Amino acid sequence: MTVYDLGHMNIKPCRACDLCYSTGMPCVLGDDWNRVAVAIAGSDGVVFAGPVYWYSMTAQLKAVFDRMYCFHTVDYKVGKKKAALISCCEDTAEDTFDGFVFSYKKTAEYLGWEDIGHVLVPGLSGMDAVVRTDGPARAAELADRF
């Protein structure tokens, strides 16, 4: 298992230059995305995890979703994969996750990946608040589906 902490990586926004794989690497921008893209292509599954700050995924994760454009532009097939989503937010309303869930599901569908589910934990405030919920147990159950 490989984990990427996007908050400490340099992943630039996609420029839609259509030069994907023209240099043998996923992207000509030469940032950390190339390492992530190669890992995604070689994996059996992908778990997208991150908080919801403003009714969608974080900017760092959005850059990853946008850069997956390289899997489309030259018809580069990354193969069948299992995919899952884990997220939390401070808001207590379940629909706070709708934007993130929609983007995740449409991306998995478009890439032909099997959506094995998601764990969404609302109402969290503070760094360790999740340990007082059933979120970790549900995430463990989700991991078992891989």
Secondary structure, DSSP 8 states (H G I E B T S, - for coil): -----GGGS--------S-TTTTSSS-TT-STHHHHHHHHHT-SEEEEE---SSSS--HHHHHHHHHTTHHHHT-------EEEEEEE-SS--GGGGHHHHHHHHHHHHHHT-EEEEEEEE-S--STTGGGGSSHHHHHHHHHHT-
